[in-house]
Amino acid sequence: MKKNRFHVCATCIHFHAEKLDHGMHYSCSRLGYETKLNYTFDCWTPKDHIIKLIEKERGESC
């Protein structure tokens, strides 16, 4: 099975970024803990614009 290059936390609807005085804080509202931009979990739900990009790539590869 081909790996989805978009499947990372930063592209998920549950991903939240917060700018703090000491830097950025990234968290997952679904899992309830800190995460990183490039982490990958099975519970991934892509944002709408990511779904469109995936569909576009699938259409071009046919």
RODREN-311502 format. One record per atom (N, C-alpha, C, O): atom name; residue in three letters; z, y, x; residue number from 1. Coordinates in Angstrom, 3 decimals, always signed. Layout:
CA:ALA:Z:Y:X:NUM
...
END
This chain:
N:MET:+0.000:-1.176:+0.830:1
CA:MET:+0.000:+0.000:+0.000:1
C:MET:+0.000:+1.249:+0.881:1
O:MET:+0.776:+1.345:+1.832:1
N:LYS:-0.859:+2.187:+0.565:2
CA:LYS:-0.978:+3.412:+1.342:2
C:LYS:+0.220:+4.322:+1.087:2
O:LYS:+0.625:+4.520:-0.059:2
N:LYS:+0.782:+4.872:+2.158:3
CA:LYS:+1.910:+5.785:+2.038:3
C:LYS:+1.422:+7.136:+1.505:3
O:LYS:+0.384:+7.641:+1.933:3
N:ASN:+2.171:+7.707:+0.580:4
CA:ASN:+1.859:+9.004:+0.009:4
C:ASN:+2.365:+10.087:+0.965:4
O:ASN:+3.571:+10.192:+1.189:4
N:ARG:+1.475:+10.882:+1.524:5
CA:ARG:+1.873:+11.901:+2.492:5
C:ARG:+2.671:+13.039:+1.865:5
O:ARG:+3.298:+13.820:+2.579:5
N:PHE:+2.653:+13.139:+0.540:6
CA:PHE:+3.406:+14.182:-0.155:6
C:PHE:+4.830:+13.748:-0.495:6
O:PHE:+5.652:+14.583:-0.873:6
N:HIS:+5.131:+12.468:-0.368:7
CA:HIS:+6.419:+11.928:-0.804:7
C:HIS:+7.548:+12.275:+0.163:7
O:HIS:+7.932:+11.467:+1.008:7
N:VAL:+8.066:+13.477:+0.022:8
CA:VAL:+9.238:+13.927:+0.776:8
C:VAL:+10.104:+14.770:-0.151:8
O:VAL:+9.626:+15.266:-1.171:8
N:CYS:+11.360:+14.930:+0.196:9
CA:CYS:+12.290:+15.661:-0.660:9
C:CYS:+11.809:+17.073:-1.022:9
O:CYS:+11.991:+17.513:-2.157:9
N:ALA:+11.213:+17.766:-0.090:10
CA:ALA:+10.802:+19.147:-0.338:10
C:ALA:+9.778:+19.278:-1.459:10
O:ALA:+9.585:+20.379:-1.973:10
N:THR:+9.118:+18.199:-1.852:11
CA:THR:+8.116:+18.242:-2.913:11
C:THR:+8.646:+17.703:-4.246:11
O:THR:+7.885:+17.559:-5.203:11
N:CYS:+9.926:+17.410:-4.310:12
CA:CYS:+10.546:+16.828:-5.507:12
C:CYS:+11.140:+17.905:-6.412:12
O:CYS:+11.597:+18.943:-5.933:12
N:ILE:+11.131:+17.655:-7.713:13
CA:ILE:+11.684:+18.621:-8.661:13
C:ILE:+13.199:+18.773:-8.520:13
O:ILE:+13.756:+19.763:-8.994:13
N:HIS:+13.864:+17.837:-7.893:14
CA:HIS:+15.316:+17.876:-7.739:14
C:HIS:+15.770:+18.561:-6.445:14
O:HIS:+16.968:+18.716:-6.208:14
N:PHE:+14.824:+18.962:-5.627:15
CA:PHE:+15.121:+19.586:-4.333:15
C:PHE:+15.486:+21.061:-4.531:15
O:PHE:+14.793:+21.787:-5.245:15
N:HIS:+16.567:+21.491:-3.902:16
CA:HIS:+16.993:+22.882:-3.979:16
C:HIS:+17.305:+23.416:-2.582:16
O:HIS:+17.979:+22.768:-1.783:16
N:ALA:+16.797:+24.609:-2.317:17
CA:ALA:+17.044:+25.281:-1.043:17
C:ALA:+17.877:+26.526:-1.317:17
O:ALA:+17.608:+27.272:-2.259:17
N:GLU:+18.879:+26.739:-0.493:18
CA:GLU:+19.760:+27.888:-0.654:18
C:GLU:+19.964:+28.552:+0.710:18
O:GLU:+20.339:+27.896:+1.682:18
N:LYS:+19.714:+29.852:+0.765:19
CA:LYS:+19.901:+30.585:+2.007:19
C:LYS:+21.353:+31.044:+2.097:19
O:LYS:+21.848:+31.766:+1.232:19
N:LEU:+22.012:+30.617:+3.147:20
CA:LEU:+23.403:+30.982:+3.396:20
C:LEU:+23.476:+31.872:+4.633:20
O:LEU:+22.499:+31.991:+5.372:20
N:ASP:+24.614:+32.487:+4.856:21
CA:ASP:+24.788:+33.348:+6.033:21
C:ASP:+24.522:+32.604:+7.334:21
O:ASP:+23.988:+33.184:+8.280:21
N:HIS:+24.885:+31.335:+7.391:22
CA:HIS:+24.736:+30.541:+8.613:22
C:HIS:+23.452:+29.713:+8.653:22
O:HIS:+23.276:+28.896:+9.557:22
N:GLY:+22.556:+29.912:+7.691:23
CA:GLY:+21.284:+29.183:+7.679:23
C:GLY:+20.975:+28.604:+6.313:23
O:GLY:+21.626:+28.932:+5.321:23
N:MET:+19.976:+27.742:+6.273:24
CA:MET:+19.540:+27.144:+5.018:24
C:MET:+20.342:+25.882:+4.694:24
O:MET:+20.756:+25.140:+5.584:24
N:HIS:+20.547:+25.664:+3.398:25
CA:HIS:+21.205:+24.454:+2.899:25
C:HIS:+20.262:+23.807:+1.904:25
O:HIS:+19.842:+24.448:+0.941:25
N:TYR:+19.924:+22.544:+2.123:26
CA:TYR:+19.013:+21.809:+1.270:26
C:TYR:+19.788:+20.700:+0.569:26
O:TYR:+20.545:+19.962:+1.199:26
N:SER:+19.589:+20.591:-0.749:27
CA:SER:+20.314:+19.572:-1.493:27
C:SER:+19.454:+18.970:-2.592:27
O:SER:+18.432:+19.526:-2.995:27
N:CYS:+19.899:+17.824:-3.057:28
CA:CYS:+19.242:+17.120:-4.157:28
C:CYS:+20.168:+17.169:-5.369:28
O:CYS:+21.283:+16.649:-5.325:28
N:SER:+19.706:+17.794:-6.450:29
CA:SER:+20.538:+17.887:-7.646:29
C:SER:+20.700:+16.528:-8.330:29
O:SER:+21.690:+16.299:-9.024:29
N:ARG:+19.750:+15.640:-8.142:30
CA:ARG:+19.828:+14.312:-8.760:30
C:ARG:+20.836:+13.412:-8.046:30
O:ARG:+21.673:+12.768:-8.678:30
N:LEU:+20.738:+13.382:-6.727:31
CA:LEU:+21.640:+12.533:-5.944:31
C:LEU:+22.991:+13.185:-5.692:31
O:LEU:+23.996:+12.499:-5.502:31
N:GLY:+23.010:+14.525:-5.692:32
CA:GLY:+24.265:+15.253:-5.535:32
C:GLY:+24.739:+15.446:-4.112:32
O:GLY:+25.930:+15.659:-3.886:32
N:TYR:+23.844:+15.377:-3.154:33
CA:TYR:+24.276:+15.625:-1.788:33
C:TYR:+23.195:+16.312:-0.963:33
O:TYR:+22.057:+16.476:-1.405:33
N:GLU:+23.581:+16.710:+0.247:34
CA:GLU:+22.676:+17.407:+1.146:34
C:GLU:+21.531:+16.497:+1.568:34
O:GLU:+21.709:+15.290:+1.730:34
N:THR:+20.369:+17.084:+1.742:35
CA:THR:+19.195:+16.334:+2.176:35
C:THR:+18.428:+17.171:+3.186:35
O:THR:+18.879:+18.253:+3.563:35
N:LYS:+17.310:+16.698:+3.615:36
CA:LYS:+16.439:+17.443:+4.530:36
C:LYS:+15.033:+17.459:+3.964:36
O:LYS:+14.684:+16.634:+3.120:36
N:LEU:+14.232:+18.395:+4.429:37
CA:LEU:+12.877:+18.586:+3.920:37
C:LEU:+12.038:+17.324:+3.970:37
O:LEU:+11.278:+17.044:+3.042:37
N:ASN:+12.168:+16.563:+5.042:38
CA:ASN:+11.282:+15.417:+5.262:38
C:ASN:+11.882:+14.064:+4.874:38
O:ASN:+11.271:+13.030:+5.143:38
N:TYR:+13.043:+14.047:+4.260:39
CA:TYR:+13.619:+12.784:+3.802:39
C:TYR:+12.793:+12.225:+2.646:39
O:TYR:+12.106:+12.971:+1.948:39
N:THR:+12.864:+10.912:+2.451:40
CA:THR:+12.134:+10.242:+1.388:40
C:THR:+13.074:+9.279:+0.659:40
O:THR:+13.746:+8.460:+1.286:40
N:PHE:+13.113:+9.388:-0.681:41
CA:PHE:+13.926:+8.490:-1.500:41
C:PHE:+13.055:+7.909:-2.612:41
O:PHE:+12.057:+8.517:-2.999:41
N:ASP:+13.420:+6.753:-3.121:42
CA:ASP:+12.651:+6.091:-4.182:42
C:ASP:+12.721:+6.836:-5.515:42
O:ASP:+11.875:+6.618:-6.382:42
N:CYS:+13.699:+7.699:-5.691:43
CA:CYS:+13.871:+8.414:-6.962:43
C:CYS:+13.008:+9.674:-7.034:43
O:CYS:+13.202:+10.495:-7.930:43
N:TRP:+12.086:+9.840:-6.133:44
CA:TRP:+11.225:+11.021:-6.031:44
C:TRP:+10.444:+11.286:-7.312:44
O:TRP:+9.785:+10.396:-7.850:44
N:THR:+10.529:+12.530:-7.791:45
CA:THR:+9.734:+12.996:-8.928:45
C:THR:+8.997:+14.242:-8.453:45
O:THR:+9.610:+15.298:-8.299:45
N:PRO:+7.694:+14.137:-8.220:46
CA:PRO:+6.959:+15.261:-7.625:46
C:PRO:+6.853:+16.474:-8.552:46
O:PRO:+6.819:+16.348:-9.776:46
N:LYS:+6.800:+17.650:-7.925:47
CA:LYS:+6.580:+18.894:-8.655:47
C:LYS:+5.150:+18.894:-9.202:47
O:LYS:+4.287:+18.175:-8.699:47
N:ASP:+4.906:+19.702:-10.232:48
CA:ASP:+3.600:+19.733:-10.895:48
C:ASP:+2.445:+19.987:-9.929:48
O:ASP:+1.413:+19.321:-10.015:48
N:HIS:+2.605:+20.935:-9.018:49
CA:HIS:+1.493:+21.245:-8.102:49
C:HIS:+1.233:+20.101:-7.127:49
O:HIS:+0.111:+19.950:-6.645:49
N:ILE:+2.234:+19.306:-6.834:50
CA:ILE:+2.057:+18.142:-5.967:50
C:ILE:+1.299:+17.048:-6.719:50
O:ILE:+0.443:+16.380:-6.139:50
N:ILE:+1.604:+16.862:-7.988:51
CA:ILE:+0.874:+15.889:-8.806:51
C:ILE:-0.606:+16.242:-8.824:51
O:ILE:-1.456:+15.360:-8.702:51
N:LYS:-0.916:+17.513:-8.974:52
CA:LYS:-2.312:+17.957:-8.993:52
C:LYS:-3.002:+17.697:-7.654:52
O:LYS:-4.165:+17.294:-7.626:52
N:LEU:-2.301:+17.922:-6.554:53
CA:LEU:-2.872:+17.649:-5.228:53
C:LEU:-3.148:+16.154:-5.039:53
O:LEU:-4.184:+15.770:-4.496:53
N:ILE:-2.219:+15.324:-5.490:54
CA:ILE:-2.393:+13.873:-5.374:54
C:ILE:-3.594:+13.425:-6.196:54
O:ILE:-4.416:+12.637:-5.728:54
N:GLU:-3.692:+13.925:-7.416:55
CA:GLU:-4.822:+13.565:-8.279:55
C:GLU:-6.142:+14.032:-7.678:55
O:GLU:-7.144:+13.320:-7.748:55
N:LYS:-6.147:+15.214:-7.093:56
CA:LYS:-7.354:+15.739:-6.466:56
C:LYS:-7.800:+14.841:-5.311:56
O:LYS:-8.984:+14.530:-5.184:56
N:GLU:-6.853:+14.426:-4.474:57
CA:GLU:-7.184:+13.548:-3.344:57
C:GLU:-7.708:+12.199:-3.823:57
O:GLU:-8.650:+11.657:-3.246:57
N:ARG:-7.116:+11.671:-4.848:58
CA:ARG:-7.582:+10.379:-5.384:58
C:ARG:-9.002:+10.494:-5.901:58
O:ARG:-9.801:+9.574:-5.724:58
N:GLY:-9.325:+11.602:-6.533:59
CA:GLY:-10.661:+11.814:-7.062:59
C:GLY:-11.691:+11.970:-5.971:59
O:GLY:-12.829:+11.530:-6.131:59
N:GLU:-11.323:+12.582:-4.870:60
CA:GLU:-12.249:+12.790:-3.759:60
C:GLU:-12.503:+11.518:-2.971:60
O:GLU:-13.554:+11.373:-2.346:60
N:SER:-11.552:+10.598:-2.995:61
CA:SER:-11.702:+9.373:-2.208:61
C:SER:-12.457:+8.285:-2.947:61
O:SER:-12.760:+7.248:-2.357:61
N:CYS:-12.772:+8.486:-4.218:62
CA:CYS:-13.488:+7.465:-5.006:62
C:CYS:-14.971:+7.477:-4.715:62
O:CYS:-15.719:+6.686:-5.290:62
END
